[in-house]
Amino acid sequence: MSSLFAFPGQGAQKPGMLHRLPQEPEVLDCLQQASDVLGEDALTLDSETALASTRSVQLCLLIAGVASARLLMRGGQAPDYVAGLSIGAYAAAVVAGSLDYRDAVRLVALRGELMQQAYPQGYGMTAILGLSLTAVEGLLAEAEEPAYLANINADNQLVIAGSDAAMAASAVRAKALGASCARRLAMSVPSHCALLAEPARQLAEAFAAVELRAPRIRYLSGSSARPVFDAERLRDDLAFNMCRVVDWHGTLRTAYERGVRLHIELPPGSVLTGLARRVFEQGTLIAFDGARLDTLDALLRQEGSQSR
């Protein structure tokens, strides 16, 4: 049996999320390093006003994910797998030992800026619940204004991306087809579709100057839903995940099929834990938020002893 650290994506952010992290040396060190790289106090990034910025949101998710993971790993235990949804992949790559944390802070700041500059307004993402992938692909194919499949979160929980007008029209069509919900998400950019191909290319240019290493902890791609073993494929996965469909449902299935039975969701929130319950027929699913550190530590140690 194996364990997985799962890192959430944009939409999970909450005002004050960095301030609520445990005041432990590992957390304080991550906050200080981020502040040094950015030239600003990282704790100013999680205010309600600051989180209106895609850059701030993505930096907060990176910092929270890495800091919490390092806190859980300080006793020497580590997960068998890491995976991140969208921006969560950057924290996963840092924890896997592939990407230096300081480099990740710089790249994530640039990633957020590129995405925000490309679509400052009038675009975003909408969740559609209760329709199959085939049904959603069909309604997108028939749309007069282009909208795009962005996330496969569960077999009947999909996310689309596009302009406000395209998403509104698709939402109306989805409800007519029987969707239980079509809800606009807290996203100001149309992630995980062809609309972000150019920002992804610019980010890839910045990645070319950054050293990456082969993962020491097995890394599952949230885009391909497969393991990534070498540095160059990981570089491609991180740089271009903003313009590729997220197959989180497939990623969870891969993890379960490979023997993962302990799923720990890193901050903030517990959305990924809920999605994992749809896939994990057995095992332990728990979110860092709301859990005791000693409980999480004991679960990791127990899973590690069973894996040996």
SULKA-V971644 format. One record per residue. N is the residue number from 1. RES is the residue in one small letter. PHI is phi in degrees with one decimal (999 if undefined). PSI is psi as a letter, one per 20 degrees, with the letter a starting at -180 (NA if undefined). OMEGA is omega in degrees with one decimal (999 if undefined). Layout:
n:N res:RES phi:PHI psi:PSI omega:OMEGA
n:N res:RES phi:PHI psi:PSI omega:OMEGA
//
This chain:
n:1 res:m phi:999 psi:q omega:-174.5
n:2 res:s phi:-130.2 psi:r omega:-178.9
n:3 res:s phi:-122.0 psi:q omega:-179.2
n:4 res:l phi:-135.2 psi:p omega:166.4
n:5 res:f phi:-96.0 psi:p omega:180.0
n:6 res:a phi:-110.9 psi:p omega:-175.5
n:7 res:f phi:-110.6 psi:p omega:-174.2
n:8 res:p phi:-73.5 psi:r omega:180.0
n:9 res:g phi:-107.8 psi:a omega:-177.7
n:10 res:q phi:-61.5 psi:q omega:-172.7
n:11 res:g phi:112.9 psi:h omega:178.6
n:12 res:a phi:-86.0 psi:i omega:-174.2
n:13 res:q phi:-60.3 psi:q omega:178.8
n:14 res:k phi:-140.5 psi:p omega:175.4
n:15 res:p phi:-55.8 psi:p omega:179.2
n:16 res:g phi:81.0 psi:j omega:-173.1
n:17 res:m phi:-63.2 psi:h omega:178.3
n:18 res:l phi:-75.2 psi:h omega:179.5
n:19 res:h phi:-66.8 psi:h omega:-177.6
n:20 res:r phi:-87.4 psi:i omega:177.6
n:21 res:l phi:-66.6 psi:q omega:178.4
n:22 res:p phi:-57.0 psi:p omega:-179.5
n:23 res:q phi:-81.3 psi:m omega:-178.8
n:24 res:e phi:-112.7 psi:q omega:-176.7
n:25 res:p phi:-53.4 psi:g omega:-178.9
n:26 res:e phi:-62.8 psi:g omega:180.0
n:27 res:v phi:-69.6 psi:g omega:-178.5
n:28 res:l phi:-62.4 psi:h omega:178.6
n:29 res:d phi:-66.6 psi:g omega:177.8
n:30 res:c phi:-63.4 psi:g omega:178.2
n:31 res:l phi:-63.6 psi:g omega:-179.0
n:32 res:q phi:-67.3 psi:g omega:179.2
n:33 res:q phi:-61.4 psi:g omega:178.8
n:34 res:a phi:-63.1 psi:g omega:178.8
n:35 res:s phi:-61.6 psi:g omega:179.7
n:36 res:d phi:-63.6 psi:g omega:-179.2
n:37 res:v phi:-66.8 psi:g omega:-175.0
n:38 res:l phi:-80.6 psi:h omega:-175.3
n:39 res:g phi:72.3 psi:k omega:178.4
n:40 res:e phi:-153.9 psi:q omega:-179.4
n:41 res:d phi:-70.8 psi:o omega:-178.3
n:42 res:a phi:-60.2 psi:h omega:-178.0
n:43 res:l phi:-71.6 psi:i omega:174.6
n:44 res:t phi:-85.1 psi:i omega:-174.2
n:45 res:l phi:-79.6 psi:i omega:-170.9
n:46 res:d phi:-104.1 psi:j omega:174.5
n:47 res:s phi:-72.9 psi:q omega:179.8
n:48 res:e phi:-58.9 psi:h omega:179.4
n:49 res:t phi:-67.0 psi:g omega:-178.2
n:50 res:a phi:-63.4 psi:h omega:-176.3
n:51 res:l phi:-73.8 psi:i omega:169.8
n:52 res:a phi:-73.0 psi:i omega:-179.7
n:53 res:s phi:-95.3 psi:p omega:177.2
n:54 res:t phi:-58.7 psi:h omega:178.4
n:55 res:r phi:-58.5 psi:g omega:-178.2
n:56 res:s phi:-63.4 psi:g omega:-179.7
n:57 res:v phi:-58.9 psi:g omega:-175.1
n:58 res:q phi:-67.7 psi:h omega:176.6
n:59 res:l phi:-65.8 psi:g omega:178.5
n:60 res:c phi:-60.6 psi:g omega:-179.8
n:61 res:l phi:-66.1 psi:h omega:176.7
n:62 res:l phi:-62.6 psi:g omega:-176.6
n:63 res:i phi:-61.5 psi:g omega:-178.0
n:64 res:a phi:-62.7 psi:g omega:-178.1
n:65 res:g phi:-65.6 psi:g omega:-177.9
n:66 res:v phi:-67.5 psi:g omega:-178.0
n:67 res:a phi:-60.6 psi:g omega:-178.2
n:68 res:s phi:-68.5 psi:g omega:178.6
n:69 res:a phi:-63.7 psi:g omega:179.4
n:70 res:r phi:-64.4 psi:h omega:176.4
n:71 res:l phi:-63.4 psi:g omega:179.3
n:72 res:l phi:-70.1 psi:h omega:-175.2
n:73 res:m phi:-95.8 psi:j omega:-172.8
n:74 res:r phi:-66.4 psi:h omega:179.2
n:75 res:g phi:-86.6 psi:j omega:178.6
n:76 res:g phi:104.0 psi:i omega:178.3
n:77 res:q phi:-81.6 psi:q omega:-178.3
n:78 res:a phi:-146.7 psi:q omega:176.2
n:79 res:p phi:-73.6 psi:r omega:175.4
n:80 res:d phi:-83.6 psi:h omega:-178.8
n:81 res:y phi:-136.5 psi:q omega:169.0
n:82 res:v phi:-131.0 psi:q omega:175.4
n:83 res:a phi:-155.9 psi:q omega:179.2
n:84 res:g phi:-136.1 psi:p omega:177.3
n:85 res:l phi:-84.8 psi:o omega:177.8
n:86 res:s phi:58.4 psi:d omega:-179.0
n:87 res:i phi:-60.4 psi:h omega:177.3
n:88 res:g phi:-59.9 psi:h omega:179.2
n:89 res:a phi:-63.0 psi:h omega:-179.2
n:90 res:y phi:-70.0 psi:g omega:175.0
n:91 res:a phi:-63.2 psi:g omega:178.8
n:92 res:a phi:-60.7 psi:g omega:-179.1
n:93 res:a phi:-67.9 psi:h omega:176.9
n:94 res:v phi:-65.0 psi:g omega:-178.0
n:95 res:v phi:-66.0 psi:h omega:177.7
n:96 res:a phi:-72.7 psi:i omega:-179.9
n:97 res:g phi:84.9 psi:j omega:-176.3
n:98 res:s phi:-92.0 psi:h omega:-173.0
n:99 res:l phi:-126.1 psi:p omega:177.1
n:100 res:d phi:-63.9 psi:p omega:-176.4
n:101 res:y phi:-59.8 psi:g omega:-179.9
n:102 res:r phi:-64.0 psi:g omega:175.5
n:103 res:d phi:-62.7 psi:h omega:179.1
n:104 res:a phi:-61.8 psi:g omega:178.7
n:105 res:v phi:-59.9 psi:g omega:179.9
n:106 res:r phi:-62.8 psi:g omega:-177.1
n:107 res:l phi:-67.7 psi:h omega:-179.6
n:108 res:v phi:-68.8 psi:h omega:175.8
n:109 res:a phi:-60.1 psi:g omega:178.4
n:110 res:l phi:-66.0 psi:g omega:179.8
n:111 res:r phi:-55.9 psi:g omega:-180.0
n:112 res:g phi:-62.7 psi:g omega:-180.0
n:113 res:e phi:-66.0 psi:g omega:-179.7
n:114 res:l phi:-63.0 psi:g omega:-179.4
n:115 res:m phi:-66.0 psi:g omega:-178.4
n:116 res:q phi:-68.6 psi:g omega:179.7
n:117 res:q phi:-67.5 psi:h omega:-178.5
n:118 res:a phi:-67.9 psi:h omega:-177.6
n:119 res:y phi:-138.8 psi:m omega:-176.4
n:120 res:p phi:-67.2 psi:h omega:179.5
n:121 res:q phi:-162.7 psi:r omega:174.2
n:122 res:g phi:84.7 psi:j omega:-179.2
n:123 res:y phi:-136.3 psi:r omega:177.8
n:124 res:g phi:171.7 psi:b omega:-175.6
n:125 res:m phi:-140.0 psi:q omega:-178.0
n:126 res:t phi:-135.3 psi:p omega:177.2
n:127 res:a phi:-88.3 psi:p omega:177.3
n:128 res:i phi:-120.3 psi:o omega:-177.9
n:129 res:l phi:-112.0 psi:q omega:172.9
n:130 res:g phi:98.3 psi:j omega:176.7
n:131 res:l phi:-116.7 psi:q omega:177.6
n:132 res:s phi:-76.4 psi:r omega:176.4
n:133 res:l phi:-58.6 psi:g omega:-180.0
n:134 res:t phi:-61.4 psi:g omega:-179.4
n:135 res:a phi:-65.4 psi:g omega:-179.2
n:136 res:v phi:-68.1 psi:g omega:177.2
n:137 res:e phi:-62.1 psi:h omega:178.7
n:138 res:g phi:-65.9 psi:g omega:-178.3
n:139 res:l phi:-69.3 psi:h omega:176.9
n:140 res:l phi:-69.4 psi:h omega:178.9
n:141 res:a phi:-65.7 psi:h omega:-178.0
n:142 res:e phi:-92.4 psi:i omega:-175.3
n:143 res:a phi:-67.5 psi:q omega:178.1
n:144 res:e phi:-72.7 psi:g omega:174.8
n:145 res:e phi:-103.0 psi:p omega:-172.4
n:146 res:p phi:-68.1 psi:p omega:168.0
n:147 res:a phi:-128.3 psi:r omega:-169.0
n:148 res:y phi:-132.1 psi:q omega:170.5
n:149 res:l phi:-67.7 psi:p omega:-176.5
n:150 res:a phi:-120.8 psi:g omega:-176.4
n:151 res:n phi:-133.7 psi:p omega:168.1
n:152 res:i phi:-109.7 psi:n omega:-175.3
n:153 res:n phi:-88.8 psi:h omega:177.0
n:154 res:a phi:-159.2 psi:r omega:-176.3
n:155 res:d phi:-65.5 psi:i omega:176.4
n:156 res:n phi:-132.9 psi:k omega:175.3
n:157 res:q phi:-134.0 psi:o omega:-176.2
n:158 res:l phi:-117.2 psi:q omega:176.8
n:159 res:v phi:-127.8 psi:p omega:176.4
n:160 res:i phi:-114.6 psi:r omega:-179.2
n:161 res:a phi:-134.6 psi:q omega:177.7
n:162 res:g phi:157.2 psi:a omega:178.6
n:163 res:s phi:-73.3 psi:r omega:178.2
n:164 res:d phi:-56.0 psi:g omega:-177.3
n:165 res:a phi:-66.5 psi:g omega:-179.6
n:166 res:a phi:-65.6 psi:g omega:179.9
n:167 res:m phi:-68.6 psi:h omega:178.9
n:168 res:a phi:-62.8 psi:g omega:179.1
n:169 res:a phi:-65.6 psi:g omega:178.6
n:170 res:s phi:-66.3 psi:h omega:179.0
n:171 res:a phi:-65.5 psi:g omega:177.2
n:172 res:v phi:-62.3 psi:g omega:179.2
n:173 res:r phi:-63.5 psi:g omega:-179.7
n:174 res:a phi:-62.1 psi:g omega:179.8
n:175 res:k phi:-65.5 psi:h omega:177.7
n:176 res:a phi:-65.9 psi:h omega:179.3
n:177 res:l phi:-85.8 psi:i omega:176.6
n:178 res:g phi:110.0 psi:j omega:177.2
n:179 res:a phi:-62.4 psi:p omega:179.0
n:180 res:s phi:-78.3 psi:h omega:-178.7
n:181 res:c phi:-160.2 psi:q omega:170.8
n:182 res:a phi:-137.3 psi:n omega:-167.3
n:183 res:r phi:-120.7 psi:p omega:176.2
n:184 res:r phi:-66.3 psi:p omega:-178.5
n:185 res:l phi:-94.8 psi:r omega:179.0
n:186 res:a phi:-79.3 psi:m omega:-179.9
n:187 res:m phi:-130.8 psi:p omega:-178.6
n:188 res:s phi:-102.8 psi:j omega:179.0
n:189 res:v phi:-131.7 psi:q omega:-179.8
n:190 res:p phi:-87.7 psi:m omega:-174.2
n:191 res:s phi:-72.6 psi:q omega:170.5
n:192 res:h phi:61.6 psi:l omega:174.1
n:193 res:c phi:-153.7 psi:r omega:-174.5
n:194 res:a phi:-62.5 psi:i omega:180.0
n:195 res:l phi:-62.7 psi:h omega:-179.0
n:196 res:l phi:-105.0 psi:j omega:-179.4
n:197 res:a phi:-62.7 psi:g omega:-178.2
n:198 res:e phi:-70.7 psi:g omega:174.2
n:199 res:p phi:-58.5 psi:h omega:178.4
n:200 res:a phi:-64.7 psi:h omega:178.4
n:201 res:r phi:-63.2 psi:g omega:178.5
n:202 res:q phi:-65.2 psi:h omega:177.5
n:203 res:l phi:-66.4 psi:h omega:178.8
n:204 res:a phi:-61.3 psi:h omega:176.9
n:205 res:e phi:-63.6 psi:g omega:177.4
n:206 res:a phi:-67.7 psi:h omega:179.3
n:207 res:f phi:-64.7 psi:h omega:-175.8
n:208 res:a phi:-61.1 psi:h omega:-178.1
n:209 res:a phi:-94.3 psi:j omega:-174.9
n:210 res:v phi:-108.4 psi:p omega:177.3
n:211 res:e phi:-80.0 psi:p omega:171.8
n:212 res:l phi:-121.6 psi:q omega:-179.5
n:213 res:r phi:-122.8 psi:q omega:176.0
n:214 res:a phi:-62.2 psi:p omega:-177.7
n:215 res:p phi:-61.1 psi:p omega:173.5
n:216 res:r phi:-85.9 psi:h omega:171.8
n:217 res:i phi:-108.8 psi:p omega:-174.7
n:218 res:r phi:-60.5 psi:p omega:-174.0
n:219 res:y phi:-108.0 psi:p omega:175.8
n:220 res:l phi:-100.8 psi:p omega:178.4
n:221 res:s phi:-75.6 psi:p omega:176.2
n:222 res:g phi:-75.2 psi:i omega:177.6
n:223 res:s phi:-90.8 psi:g omega:-177.8
n:224 res:s phi:-89.2 psi:i omega:-176.8
n:225 res:a phi:63.0 psi:k omega:179.8
n:226 res:r phi:-128.2 psi:r omega:175.8
n:227 res:p phi:-67.6 psi:q omega:173.6
n:228 res:v phi:-118.6 psi:p omega:-171.7
n:229 res:f phi:-106.0 psi:h omega:-174.8
n:230 res:d phi:-118.6 psi:r omega:-171.6
n:231 res:a phi:-64.7 psi:h omega:-174.8
n:232 res:e phi:-70.8 psi:h omega:175.9
n:233 res:r phi:-68.3 psi:h omega:176.7
n:234 res:l phi:-66.9 psi:g omega:177.2
n:235 res:r phi:-56.9 psi:g omega:178.5
n:236 res:d phi:-63.9 psi:g omega:-178.5
n:237 res:d phi:-61.3 psi:g omega:-178.2
n:238 res:l phi:-71.9 psi:g omega:-175.6
n:239 res:a phi:-65.2 psi:h omega:-171.9
n:240 res:f phi:-104.7 psi:j omega:-177.4
n:241 res:n phi:-66.4 psi:h omega:179.0
n:242 res:m phi:-65.8 psi:h omega:-178.0
n:243 res:c phi:-113.4 psi:j omega:178.1
n:244 res:r phi:-114.7 psi:q omega:178.2
n:245 res:v phi:-60.4 psi:p omega:174.0
n:246 res:v phi:-86.2 psi:p omega:174.9
n:247 res:d phi:-110.0 psi:m omega:-178.0
n:248 res:w phi:-70.6 psi:h omega:177.3
n:249 res:h phi:-60.4 psi:g omega:178.0
n:250 res:g phi:-65.9 psi:h omega:178.3
n:251 res:t phi:-63.0 psi:g omega:178.1
n:252 res:l phi:-64.9 psi:h omega:178.8
n:253 res:r phi:-63.7 psi:g omega:177.7
n:254 res:t phi:-60.7 psi:g omega:179.7
n:255 res:a phi:-60.3 psi:g omega:-178.2
n:256 res:y phi:-65.6 psi:g omega:-180.0
n:257 res:e phi:-65.3 psi:h omega:178.7
n:258 res:r phi:-89.8 psi:j omega:172.7
n:259 res:g phi:97.9 psi:j omega:177.7
n:260 res:v phi:-68.3 psi:p omega:177.9
n:261 res:r phi:-129.3 psi:i omega:172.8
n:262 res:l phi:-121.7 psi:o omega:-178.8
n:263 res:h phi:-112.6 psi:o omega:178.3
n:264 res:i phi:-111.6 psi:p omega:178.2
n:265 res:e phi:-91.9 psi:p omega:178.2
n:266 res:l phi:-80.9 psi:r omega:-174.7
n:267 res:p phi:-65.0 psi:q omega:1.0
n:268 res:p phi:-97.6 psi:q omega:168.9
n:269 res:g phi:83.7 psi:a omega:-176.1
n:270 res:s phi:-142.0 psi:k omega:-179.2
n:271 res:v phi:-61.7 psi:g omega:-178.5
n:272 res:l phi:-66.4 psi:h omega:177.1
n:273 res:t phi:-63.8 psi:g omega:177.2
n:274 res:g phi:-63.0 psi:g omega:178.1
n:275 res:l phi:-65.8 psi:h omega:-179.1
n:276 res:a phi:-65.8 psi:h omega:179.9
n:277 res:r phi:-62.5 psi:h omega:179.2
n:278 res:r phi:-77.4 psi:i omega:-175.0
n:279 res:v phi:-112.7 psi:g omega:-174.5
n:280 res:f phi:-78.1 psi:o omega:178.5
n:281 res:e phi:-73.2 psi:h omega:175.3
n:282 res:q phi:-150.3 psi:r omega:-179.0
n:283 res:g phi:124.7 psi:a omega:-178.4
n:284 res:t phi:-117.4 psi:p omega:179.6
n:285 res:l phi:-119.4 psi:p omega:-174.8
n:286 res:i phi:-148.1 psi:q omega:177.3
n:287 res:a phi:-104.4 psi:q omega:177.2
n:288 res:f phi:-55.9 psi:g omega:178.4
n:289 res:d phi:-62.3 psi:p omega:178.0
n:290 res:g phi:90.3 psi:i omega:-179.9
n:291 res:a phi:-102.9 psi:q omega:175.4
n:292 res:r phi:-79.7 psi:q omega:-180.0
n:293 res:l phi:-61.3 psi:h omega:-179.4
n:294 res:d phi:-68.3 psi:h omega:176.0
n:295 res:t phi:-67.3 psi:g omega:178.7
n:296 res:l phi:-63.4 psi:g omega:178.5
n:297 res:d phi:-60.6 psi:g omega:-179.4
n:298 res:a phi:-65.1 psi:h omega:179.3
n:299 res:l phi:-64.1 psi:g omega:179.1
n:300 res:l phi:-64.4 psi:g omega:179.7
n:301 res:r phi:-65.8 psi:g omega:-179.9
n:302 res:q phi:-65.2 psi:g omega:-179.8
n:303 res:e phi:-64.6 psi:h omega:179.0
n:304 res:g phi:-64.8 psi:h omega:179.5
n:305 res:s phi:-68.5 psi:h omega:178.8
n:306 res:q phi:-75.6 psi:h omega:-179.0
n:307 res:s phi:-76.5 psi:h omega:-176.9
n:308 res:r phi:-79.5 psi:NA omega:999
//
